[in-house]
Amino acid sequence: MTVSRPKPSTLFALGVFILLTLTAAIYLAIPLITGHSMETWRLLLVLLLAPTGLGLLTRVVFSYKKVEVRKDRFVVTHPFRPGGNWQEKYREVDFWKEETVKTGGTQYKELLAVFISGKKLRVSMQEYTEYAKVVRALERHAGKKKRS
């Protein structure tokens, strides 16, 4: 069994950005919290930083997923999303494709697998561990359903 999950470096970078954004928003909002008058520029920055940080935090937490590649199926687990866990067998793949985009000096690769039930599995090489093993499992078990 292979387990693919978000890379720690991706989560660390997003976590640092979220922490800095929310810390700056709280620091700039201190005069508002203590009841003092607040400059317009501070208020505008708080109104920009707070929703950005909270929105990104919500997105990171609820989009976190773990993909297990088992002998006969994929098991997708969303630990922070109620009812978000699902599993599909390889034979239930409608089609799958791997897209490659050249960016600067590197390549961005993303795998999209669409199942007959309508569920989609997206895994990218830069953001998830064990990307090659997920692609290899699809090539082995659903190779004829690959689209270019």
Salt bridges, closest charged atoms under 4 A:
GLU39 OE1 - ARG42 NE 3.10
GLU68 OE2 - LYS66 NZ 3.55
GLU68 OE1 - ARG70 NH2 2.72
ASP72 OD2 - ARG73 NH2 3.24
GLU88 OE2 - LYS119 NZ 3.94
GLU99 OE2 - LYS97 NZ 3.40
GLU110 OE1 - ARG122 NH1 3.35
GLU130 OE1 - LYS133 NZ 3.47
